[in-house]
Amino acid sequence: MSGSDSVKTVVVIGGGLSGLSAANAINETANRVGFPIRTILLERDSWLGGKIRSVEGDGYLCETGPNGFLDNKPSTMALVNRLGVAERLYKSDDNARKRYVFSDGKLQRIPEDPLSFLTSELISIRGKLRLGMEFLLPQGDPNKDESVAEFVTRRLGAEALDKLIDPMSAGIYAGDPNVMSLKSCFPKVAMIEQQFGGLLRGMLEMQKMAKARGVEGPQNAGPSGVLWSFKKGTGEICDILADRIGKENVRSGVEATSLTRTESGWTVECSDGEKIEAASVVMATPAYDGAKLLQPHAKTASAIMENIPYVPTAMACLGYERGDIEHPLDGFGFLIPGKEGRKILGSLWSSSIFPNRAPEGKVMFTLIIGGARSPELVHLDDEALMGVCCDEMDITLGIKAMPTFNKITRWDRAIPQYVVGHGARVAQVEAELKEVGAIHLGGNAYYGIGINDCTARADTLAPEVLRGLGVEVVEPEQGRRPDTTT
Ligand SMILES: Cc1cc2nc3c(=O)[nH]c(=O)nc-3n(C[C@H](O)[C@H](O)[C@H](O)COP(=O)(O)OP(=O)(O)OC[C@H]3O[C@@H](n4cnc5c(N)ncnc54)[C@H](O)[C@@H]3O)c2cc1C
């Protein structure tokens, strides 16, 4: 198949959220500027959504990957509004603002404001004093790409690292803060230190600035915001996007097997034998898959992409009779610091967060297992893994009953890890791809790992792709700007 002269073809490789939102954004932008384009999306699996899949069974709604997205970054909410599907959203329950940490052998609420922080038992008096000293510390070297652990120990002390940031790193990245790059994983935190000289100073300044704009309340350096999902689970956004891109343009069960550079772009060879002539290609696969396709054309980029580490995770959805659980489950769930030596990274109280996740009279938990801390557990068989989950439910929540429902999902390479030096390596990849031409980098291995990052990247990719085709594109309108918060 070849694109005619008047209609250029763009091929997006990968039908996870990154690819789906990029294909949709390219079509939206092309329509807006009146440029005729055909966007074809290739997905190797027979289903769309990649890591995002919402599965119904026995009246439960399980997520195999993400449980939702936060509204502290604008891109996903803006996408939902542009698609006109805001009525499909579920806002998380107000109780889900309560988050817990399993520390010193018990569940402890994470303080949300200065007063509850002062009275909380989670951090010792010594740890609180050390945190307060942050005010007095000099700014670090802006050119150094520090690890998250180095940064937090330097500014906030070892206890804040162990009890707050280590579990948060596990909850977002399933990662090890000792190797994670602060600049790439928590760019907003790095920016606050550089802009204001320190975190506490920065938060106070940001609060003043927000107040001047009429926004009340504390400004956080870490991830904040309200969690949202869809009535049929996060998978619904992928179905909506696929519909919008059009059945005729979305090929599931079709792998891109090789790329050949041509004068006018690329020939994309597909597993079904088809060869597509593309003016431009968007690589929205995991980094290691993209590395294989790029190997003949961009050797350095390919080697860097191949070496981006991924950690495995298992997600276990467990359903129980409500009457078997004493705990009020009045919150989002909990994360566990590595120092506690537990076998799970944490547990989401899924049926307390969104309304239709469990049938009447039942509750559902989602346990996160593996990550950088204990990758070997992901490969236990179902029976052994269920044994681990039940033991952990007993130790953390005192639940002795057996679940009456379970669904386990394993991801061998679940979440890319942005280890120290990540930003510089991605810049090297981009530089080489620019030389090669007509190829663009999507996927969550480069500029942010979460749902909001995938949709924000789609918004920057679309004008980039069209400009590469010689189209004049004015700056994205409000609400579609690239976002670098968190
Ligand atoms: C367990 C887990 C929990 C998470 N929780 C959250 C959360 O609560 N909130 C949040 O914001 N984010 C969360 N995330 C992250 C979120 O899931 C990702 O941001 C997002 O799903 C990544 O989408 P993607 O399209 O970049 O990659 P993927 O979903 O990996 O999709 C890439 C696709 O490319 C396809 N592909 C690869 N090679 C080829 C080829 N040659 N030809 C055709 N197709 C190809 C693959 O089959 C795959 O479908 C979680 C992730 C995991 C794993």
The ligand as a Gaussian input file, in Angstrom:
#p B3LYP/6-31G(d) Opt

LIG

0 1
 C        1.371000      -2.568000      36.735000
 C        1.319000      -1.155000      36.217000
 C        0.600000      -0.195000      36.926000
 C        0.545000       1.119000      36.463000
 N       -0.196000       2.049000      37.148000
 C       -0.312000       3.302000      36.663000
 C       -1.220000       4.231000      37.265000
 O       -1.928000       3.914000      38.215000
 N       -1.297000       5.479000      36.740000
 C       -0.575000       5.854000      35.624000
 O       -0.680000       7.011000      35.205000
 N        0.250000       4.972000      35.006000
 C        0.389000       3.724000      35.486000
 N        1.172000       2.806000      34.835000
 C        1.875000       3.233000      33.619000
 C        0.950000       3.158000      32.368000
 O        0.392000       1.897000      32.303000
 C        1.763000       3.485000      31.141000
 O        2.061000       4.872000      31.173000
 C        1.107000       3.240000      29.804000
 O        0.238000       2.164000      29.802000
 C        2.217000       3.058000      28.781000
 O        1.662000       2.992000      27.508000
 P        2.587000       2.828000      26.230000
 O        1.686000       2.895000      25.058000
 O        3.716000       3.779000      26.280000
 O        3.263000       1.390000      26.354000
 P        2.611000      -0.062000      26.297000
 O        1.341000      -0.087000      27.029000
 O        3.683000      -0.999000      26.693000
 O        2.260000      -0.247000      24.756000
 C        3.233000      -0.488000      23.770000
 C        2.602000      -1.371000      22.711000
 O        3.504000      -1.539000      21.613000
 C        3.259000      -2.814000      21.044000
 N        4.378000      -3.195000      20.175000
 C        5.669000      -3.434000      20.527000
 N        6.415000      -3.703000      19.441000
 C        5.582000      -3.658000      18.371000
 C        5.768000      -3.827000      16.968000
 N        6.978000      -4.109000      16.457000
 N        4.697000      -3.708000      16.148000
 C        3.464000      -3.409000      16.657000
 N        3.242000      -3.227000      17.984000
 C        4.286000      -3.323000      18.826000
 C        3.090000      -3.701000      22.279000
 O        2.432000      -4.901000      21.948000
 C        2.285000      -2.785000      23.206000
 O        0.902000      -3.016000      23.110000
 C        1.247000       1.478000      35.273000
 C        1.967000       0.515000      34.558000
 C        1.994000      -0.794000      35.017000
 C        2.742000      -1.828000      34.224000

